[in-house]
Amino acid sequence: MNKPERIDTSTEKAMLAMGQQAREAAHQLSLASPGAKAEALHAAAKALREAKPQILAANEKDLAAARAAGRPSAFVDRLMLNAARIEAMATGIDEIAELADPVGTVLAEWVRPNGLRFQRVRVPIGVIGIIFESRPNVTADAGALAVKAGNAAILRAGSESLNSALAIHAALVSGLKSAGLPEAAIQIVPTPDRAAVGHMLAGLNGSIDVIVPRGGKSLVERVQQEARVPVFAHLEGLCHTYVDKDADLDMAVSILVNAKMRRTGVCGATETLLVDRAAPDSFMPTLVSALLDAGCEVRGDATAQHADARVKPATDADWATEYLDAIISAKTVDGVAGAIAHIGRYGTQHTDAIVTANEETAERFMREVDSAIVLHNASTQFADGGEFGFGGEIGIATGKLHARGPVGVEQLTSFKYVVRGNGQTRPT
Amino acid sequence: MNKPERIDTSTEKAMLAMGQQAREAAHQLSLASPGAKAEALHAAAKALREAKPQILAANEKDLAAARAAGRPSAFVDRLMLNAARIEAMATGIDEIAELADPVGTVLAEWVRPNGLRFQRVRVPIGVIGIIFESRPNVTADAGALAVKAGNAAILRAGSESLNSALAIHAALVSGLKSAGLPEAAIQIVPTPDRAAVGHMLAGLNGSIDVIVPRGGKSLVERVQQEARVPVFAHLEGLCHTYVDKDADLDMAVSILVNAKMRRTGVCGATETLLVDRAAPDSFMPTLVSALLDAGCEVRGDATAQHADARVKPATDADWATEYLDAIISAKTVDGVAGAIAHIGRYGTQHTDAIVTANEETAERFMREVDSAIVLHNASTQFADGGEFGFGGEIGIATGKLHARGPVGVEQLTSFKYVVRGNGQTRPT
């Protein structure tokens, strides 16, 4: 073993070189034609399909390590690849290749009285740093979205998925290369060295324009704490479904059970049920029983406990907990105003839904709840770039600057002002 | 004097309380009607006009201190208020009041195959922190723009302009109050304590959403270094004017002299002249002589020195210097590709212009130069929110995320997704 400081120096040097290469690749990509980018992505998808044996072999190493470490089965499942999942990755890249190219789109144009013609035109951001944990498919999704938007990507996979990620990355690069795009358009940190994360968060000497973390709370907290460059942060998804007195109860049950139980581990899963105090007496029992019958633990206030004997008492901590599991908290609130106040206090500005047949109540909820996504009569599990029609995403941003909600191709772009004149000078 | 730690504790407490009040005011403002905001701003403009004597008296204190400290005349001029400048501030607020209200604007809408109706709707950001130095009018401009966009503002004036800023702020608040908007919509740090800046950069416990620095290099560097919240940074404005071989020379002279000399202290002033090596021999002498005759010092490469005996030799440092003075550097480059490469190396992604009659050359320059503002046949001094038709700005952002270029009312907003369904659940 080298001394720690030597390891760190060499990591730093390697990371800075990676940043420099990414910056150069980003410049080339920013000028690449839509056709070249689409061709490169289709070639990457093809290379991914052809590399199936190598990717599965690499994944087997990661799986063996995870099993040896006694990781829970949900973790192993997130990590696991098979022929179908590799095909899904390749299909995803093909779909991203076919999206409209965002670069060069004129977002607005106007003419000033002095004859100057203004355009606001979409351009790539530059270099996107993506730090992720156990899902190896992020390599493909994030790399492809970054390239489609004309950016270069620097990926840093968690040590638990590194072998899989490296094999996927190798296939992507051979695809890019065969289509004549720079290899450095998608780079990956080749070692599990945690110091690499610190260097990325420091921006690699100005080479990284934005960091997108994809992972659990501790990763996101480290990123928020250390990052010296902008971050598209995804904080918790403590999502609420509020059932109003004017809701159709059957619809509410259907939406609620889907919002909680379709997948309990996704960020758009509902974690708290809010029920209008003025709702008919049948509402709370019907709602919590449906959840309980679907296999969900319910932790409720007095009304909820009274509604079904299986409901456990909630503590204050429950209103602030993102379970990511088959558990929900349930509370009675004073109408839509009470729901808005509860969400303002405990919510994470991610995704919140109201179920009601009253349009006015719904509009008030959607105007006053300050979340990236607000839904009326629909499941919170629609919080997903694909469901929005974005053709993929690399996360849901809960911040309010630049990207908010699903981060797809358009959110990975910036803009510039192009101004055309015929000799105009500015008066004093 | 209290002990330092006691001073710091009380500053921190006061700043956190200010943050909390701003957060509450921002919530109220986010729901305020367009009419209420416009009325409050007109009332603030009226109050400003009525407070002219108090503002001038306060400004006299700042001016006396500046003169006693031997500040240069340009500094004193930036600080100085008179009846005309106060009227200009009030007029500016009236104009901002009359802008279209951005909040609630539907930026995009679409329907998915499952019937879900999506809207992307403009919403306020929340709380804007503005840290500025010697120009007291920032108090009025920044406060009014923030309120128009439905945000609360926390202002921190430089110690040199604090008396003036406090007097302007008092007038604004009395206007807001008379129109029924919360006083805390525009707050100002009441002391010159530098620790307040650090607390703002730390985000006041999550109460500040974005920081806008308005000032010199050392302020911007401190902000970049310390900020734990997003920043709309304005780095240097090292702007270039490139005169191509296909330029109309008369037009080039007129644009260049305006771009450099209209005002030398603004960020959109041209700092480097680039001339095409393939241009007629008359170009460089005519261009540099026009600048010299207008009172500008020229530091040039060999060709420029050869063109006029008054040209001084440029060093490498000159290509990287934002003079903000009647000085320009002048260089010969190999066509538009040479100009693009020079700007890529030395530019600050602020504003750059090309003068040419060749449309193809112009389009290449505007596509490949990665600056917030690129102009064809017009002066770089148009880099200004007012000239863009934004009705005011609180700075020019040189970053590529969220706001780029002039930061006006729209750039002080975010958006949310409003999704309307009729019972949709997400399939597994």
Interface residues (C-beta under 8 A of the other chain):
Chain A: H27 S30 L31 W110 R112 L116 F118 V123 I125 G126 D209 V210 P230 D248 M251 S254 I255 N258 A259 R262 R263 G344 A362 M366 R367 E368 D370 S371 A372 I373 V374 L375 H376 N377 A378 S379 Q381 F382 D384 E387 F388 G389 G399 K400 L401 H402 R404 G405 S414 F415 K416 Y417 V418 V419 R420 G421 N422 G423 Q424 T425 R426 T428
Chain B: H27 S30 L31 W110 R112 L116 F118 V123 I125 G126 D209 V210 P230 D248 M251 S254 I255 N258 A259 R262 R263 G344 A362 M366 R367 E368 D370 S371 A372 I373 V374 L375 H376 N377 A378 S379 Q381 F382 D384 E387 F388 G389 G399 K400 L401 H402 R404 G405 S414 F415 K416 Y417 V418 V419 R420 G421 N422 G423 Q424 T425 R426 T428
